Amino acid sequence: MSTKQERARAEKLARQPVPASPAAWHAWFDGSAHPNPGRIGIGVLLSGPGGERVEISRRAGQGSSGDAEYLALIAALEKAVELGVAELLVYGDSQVVVQDVLVSPQAGAKALEEHRARVGQLMAALAQVNVRWVPRHRNGDADRLSQQAIRESAA
């Protein structure tokens, strides 16, 4: 399969709904860079089947918006591993990152390969994980948390 075909397949997959069991956790991630590149803030919301709610809002150094999005995804996966989550459905509004995770390493963006490798390690530590794209308006909590991290770092 060519890189172009693989990216088209990933774009289609990124938008397909995933049926989740009642035991599944859900995670939303977002990253912000101000300016771009600049200070990075990440935001994550994890929601468990028993009503659990875990929020992450923190500075994550310097970098681009792609770095910010990937670092937010990494934070979501690290927390899921720490919590012993078996089934996880992850949502992000970055088409670049979601599609980059869904293609083979050979077809992924070279500039993001280090982040993609870390995501792959973390996903392998979970029994079942799916990553999907959502429009920005359906990712409000994670966006709020990433923006909060930027605001707090500027104060």
SERO-4910 file (N, C-alpha, C, O; in steps of 0.05 Angstrom, whole numbers):
BEGIN
 pado doro    nc1    nc2    nc3   cac1   cac2   cac3    cc1    cc2    cc3    oc1    oc2    oc3
  Met    A     17    -23      0      0      0      0     18     25      0     37     26     15
  Ser    A     12     44    -17     28     68    -18     22     86      6      2     83     20
  Thr    A     40    105     11     37    123     34     11    139     31     -3    143     50
  Lys    A      5    148      6    -19    163      1    -44    146      7    -63    156     20
  Gln    A    -44    121     -2    -67    103      4    -69     98     34    -92     97     45
  Glu    A    -47     94     47    -47     89     76    -58    113     91    -74    110    110
  Arg    A    -50    137     83    -61    161     96    -91    164     92   -106    172    110
  Ala    A   -100    157     68   -129    158     62   -144    138     79   -166    144     90
  Arg    A   -133    114     83   -145     94    100   -146    103    129   -166    100    143
  Ala    A   -124    116    138   -123    126    166   -143    148    170   -156    150    191
  Glu    A   -146    166    150   -166    187    152   -194    176    155   -210    186    171
  Lys    A   -200    156    140   -227    143    142   -230    129    169   -251    132    181
  Leu    A   -210    114    177   -211    100    203   -214    120    226   -229    114    245
  Ala    A   -201    143    225   -201    162    247   -229    173    252   -235    182    274
  Arg    A   -247    171    233   -274    181    236   -295    160    242   -318    166    247
  Gln    A   -287    135    241   -306    113    245   -311    110    275   -293    109    291
  Pro    A   -337    107    282   -343    103    311   -334     76    320   -332     57    304
  Val    A   -328     74    346   -319     49    357   -339     41    379   -343     56    398
  Pro    A   -352     18    376   -369     10    398   -353      3    423   -334    -13    421
  Ala    A   -360     14    445   -345     10    470   -362     -6    489   -387     -2    491
  Ser    A   -350    -23    505   -364    -39    525   -370    -21    548   -358      1    551
  Pro    A   -388    -29    566   -394    -13    590   -370    -10    608   -370      8    626
  Ala    A   -350    -26    605   -326    -25    622   -304     -6    611   -284     -2    623
  Ala    A   -309      5    588   -289     22    575   -286     49    588   -305     61    598
  Trp    A   -261     58    588   -255     85    596   -254    102    570   -249     91    549
  His    A   -259    128    573   -257    146    551   -237    168    558   -236    177    581
  Ala    A   -222    177    539   -202    199    543   -204    219    521   -207    212    497
  Trp    A   -202    245    528   -201    266    508   -174    281    513   -167    286    536
  Phe    A   -160    288    492   -134    301    495   -133    326    477   -145    326    456
  Asp    A   -118    346    486   -113    369    469    -87    382    478    -80    381    501
  Gly    A    -73    394    459    -48    408    465    -48    435    452    -60    439    431
  Ser    A    -35    454    465    -34    481    454     -5    491    455     10    485    474
  Ala    A      2    506    435     29    519    434     25    549    429     12    556    410
  His    A     35    565    448     32    594    445     59    608    448     72    605    469
  Pro    A     69    622    428     59    621    400     66    593    389     75    576    403
  Asn    A     62    589    363     68    563    351     92    566    332     89    578    311
  Pro    A    115    555    339    122    541    364    126    560    387    130    584    384
  Gly    A    123    549    411    125    565    436    120    548    460    126    524    460
  Arg    A    109    561    481    102    546    506     80    526    500     61    532    487
  Ile    A     84    502    511     64    481    507     48    477    533     59    475    555
  Gly    A     21    474    529      3    466    550    -12    442    541    -20    440    518
  Ile    A    -16    423    559    -31    399    551    -56    396    569    -55    404    593
  Gly    A    -77    385    558   -101    379    573   -111    352    567   -112    343    544
  Val    A   -120    338    588   -130    310    585   -154    307    604   -153    316    627
  Leu    A   -175    294    594   -197    286    611   -200    256    607   -204    247    585
  Leu    A   -199    241    629   -205    212    629   -230    208    644   -234    219    666
  Ser    A   -248    192    633   -274    186    645   -277    156    647   -276    142    627
  Gly    A   -282    147    672   -284    118    676   -313    109    677   -331    125    679
  Pro    A   -317     82    674   -344     71    673   -359     74    700   -383     72    700
  Gly    A   -345     78    721   -358     81    747   -361    110    755   -366    117    779
  Gly    A   -359    128    736   -361    157    741   -335    170    749   -335    194    756
  Glu    A   -313    156    747   -287    168    753   -281    190    733   -289    189    710
  Arg    A   -267    211    743   -260    233    726   -232    242    734   -227    250    757
  Val    A   -214    241    715   -186    249    720   -179    271    700   -182    268    676
  Glu    A   -171    294    710   -163    316    693   -133    322    696   -121    320    718
  Ile    A   -120    327    673    -92    335    672    -90    361    658   -100    364    636
  Ser    A    -77    380    670    -72    407    658    -45    415    667    -40    421    691
  Arg    A    -26    416    648      1    423    656     18    434    633     12    428    610
  Arg    A     39    448    640     58    457    620     75    433    612     79    415    627
  Ala    A     84    434    587     99    411    577    123    421    561    131    408    541
  Gly    A    135    444    569    159    454    556    153    471    532    134    486    531
  Gln    A    171    469    512    170    485    487    167    466    464    177    444    464
  Gly    A    153    476    443    151    461    419    129    471    401    119    493    405
  Ser    A    122    454    381    101    461    362     74    451    371     72    437    391
  Ser    A     54    458    356     27    448    362     26    418    359     11    404    373
  Gly    A     41    407    339     42    378    336     54    364    360     45    343    370
  Asp    A     76    376    371     88    366    396     68    367    418     65    348    434
  Ala    A     54    389    421     34    393    442     13    372    441      6    360    462
  Glu    A      2    367    418    -20    347    415    -10    320    422    -23    305    437
  Tyr    A     14    313    412     25    286    418     31    283    448     26    262    459
  Leu    A     42    304    460     48    302    489     23    300    506     23    286    526
  Ala    A      1    311    497    -25    308    511    -34    279    508    -44    267    527
  Leu    A    -32    268    484    -40    240    479    -22    222    497    -33    203    509
  Ile    A      3    227    498     21    211    514     13    212    544     13    192    557
  Ala    A      6    236    553     -2    239    581    -28    223    587    -30    211    608
  Ala    A    -46    223    568    -71    208    571    -65    178    573    -76    164    590
  Leu    A    -48    168    555    -41    140    555    -25    132    580    -29    110    591
  Glu    A     -6    149    588      9    143    613     -9    141    637     -6    123    653
  Lys    A    -29    159    639    -48    157    662    -65    132    660    -70    120    680
  Ala    A    -73    125    636    -89    100    633    -73     76    641    -84     58    655
  Val    A    -48     75    634    -31     52    642    -28     52    672    -30     31    685
  Glu    A    -23     76    684    -20     78    713    -45     69    728    -43     56    749
  Leu    A    -68     75    717    -94     67    729   -101     38    724   -120     28    736
  Gly    A    -86     24    707    -93     -3    700   -117     -7    682   -131    -27    684
  Val    A   -122     13    666   -145     12    647   -141    -10    627   -120    -13    615
  Ala    A   -162    -26    623   -160    -48    603   -170    -39    576   -157    -46    556
  Glu    A   -192    -24    575   -204    -16    550   -206     14    549   -218     26    567
  Leu    A   -195     27    529   -194     56    527   -201     65    499   -191     55    479
  Leu    A   -218     85    498   -225     98    473   -216    127    476   -226    142    493
  Val    A   -197    135    458   -184    162    460   -194    179    437   -195    171    414
  Tyr    A   -201    204    444   -210    224    425   -192    248    424   -184    258    446
  Gly    A   -185    258    401   -170    282    398   -179    297    373   -189    285    354
  Asp    A   -176    324    374   -185    340    351   -162    346    331   -166    362    313
  Ser    A   -139    335    336   -116    339    317   -117    317    296   -110    294    302
  Gln    A   -125    324    272   -126    304    250    -98    294    245    -94    270    239
  Val    A    -78    311    247    -50    304    241    -41    282    260    -31    261    252
  Val    A    -46    286    286    -36    266    306    -53    240    305    -41    219    305
  Val    A    -79    242    304    -95    218    303    -88    202    279    -85    177    281
  Gln    A    -87    214    256    -80    199    232    -51    188    233    -46    166    223
  Asp    A    -33    203    245     -5    194    247     -3    169    264     14    152    259
  Val    A    -20    167    284    -20    144    302    -31    120    287    -23     97    292
  Leu    A    -49    124    268    -63    103    255    -49     92    230    -57     71    219
  Val    A    -28    105    221    -13     95    198     11     79    207     18     80    231
  Ser    A     23     65    189     48     50    196     70     69    202     70     92    192
  Pro    A     90     61    218    112     79    223    126     89    198    136    112    198
  Gln    A    127     74    177    140     82    152    124    105    139    136    121    125
  Ala    A     98    106    143     82    127    130     78    151    148     66    171    139
  Gly    A     87    150    173     83    172    191    101    195    186    120    194    171
  Ala    A     94    218    199    110    242    196    137    239    210    138    231    233
  Lys    A    159    244    195    186    240    206    191    258    231    203    249    250
  Ala    A    180    282    230    185    301    253    172    292    278    179    301    300
  Leu    A    152    274    276    137    265    300    144    236    308    130    225    325
  Glu    A    164    224    295    168    195    299    175    188    328    168    166    337
  Glu    A    189    205    342    196    199    370    170    198    388    167    180    404
  His    A    153    217    383    127    217    398    110    192    390     99    179    408
  Arg    A    110    186    364     94    164    355    104    138    367     88    120    374
  Ala    A    130    135    369    142    111    381    133    108    410    127     86    419
  Arg    A    133    130    425    125    129    454     95    122    456     88    106    473
  Val    A     79    133    438     50    126    438     47     96    432     31     83    445
  Gly    A     62     85    413     61     57    407     68     40    431     55     19    436
  Gln    A     89     47    446     96     32    470     73     32    491     67     12    502
  Leu    A     62     56    495     40     58    515     15     43    506      2     30    522
  Met    A      9     44    480    -15     30    470    -11      0    473    -30    -15    479
  Ala    A     14    -10    470     19    -38    473     16    -47    502     12    -71    507
  Ala    A     18    -29    521     15    -35    549    -14    -37    558    -20    -46    580
  Leu    A    -32    -29    540    -61    -31    546    -73    -54    530    -65    -60    508
  Ala    A    -93    -67    542   -105    -90    529   -120    -82    503   -117    -95    482
  Gln    A   -134    -60    504   -149    -51    480   -150    -20    480   -159     -8    500
  Val    A   -141     -8    459   -142     21    457   -148     28    428   -137     17    409
  Asn    A   -166     48    425   -173     58    398   -170     89    400   -178    101    420
  Val    A   -159    101    379   -156    130    377   -173    139    354   -172    129    332
  Arg    A   -189    160    360   -207    171    340   -207    201    340   -201    214    361
  Trp    A   -213    213    317   -214    242    314   -243    251    321   -262    238    314
  Val    A   -244    274    334   -270    287    339   -267    317    332   -245    328    333
  Pro    A   -289    330    324   -287    359    318   -280    374    344   -286    365    366
  Arg    A   -268    397    340   -259    414    363   -282    419    383   -278    418    407
  His    A   -306    423    373   -329    429    391   -336    406    409   -351    409    429
  Arg    A   -327    382    403   -332    358    419   -308    352    437   -307    330    449
  Asn    A   -289    370    438   -265    365    454   -260    389    473   -237    395    480
  Gly    A   -282    401    482   -280    425    498   -266    423    524   -250    441    531
  Asp    A   -270    402    539   -257    399    565   -227    397    562   -212    410    577
  Ala    A   -218    381    543   -189    378    540   -177    405    530   -155    412    539
  Asp    A   -191    419    512   -181    445    503   -179    464    526   -159    479    529
  Arg    A   -200    465    543   -200    483    566   -176    477    584   -163    496    594
  Leu    A   -171    452    589   -148    444    606   -121    452    594   -103    460    608
  Ser    A   -118    449    568    -93    456    555    -89    487    556    -67    497    560
  Gln    A   -110    502    551   -109    531    552   -103    541    581    -89    560    585
  Gln    A   -115    527    600   -111    533    628    -81    530    635    -70    547    649
  Ala    A    -69    510    625    -40    505    631    -23    528    619     -4    536    632
  Ile    A    -30    537    596    -16    560    583    -20    585    600     -1    599    605
  Arg    A    -45    591    607    -51    615    623    -36    615    650    -24    635    658
  Glu    A    -36    592    663    -23    590    689      7    593    687     20    604    706
  Ser    A     18    584    665     47    586    662     56    615    655     79    623    660
  Ala    A     37    631    645     44    658    638     41    677    662     52    699    662
  Ala    A     27    668    683     23    684    706     47    686    724     46    700    745
***
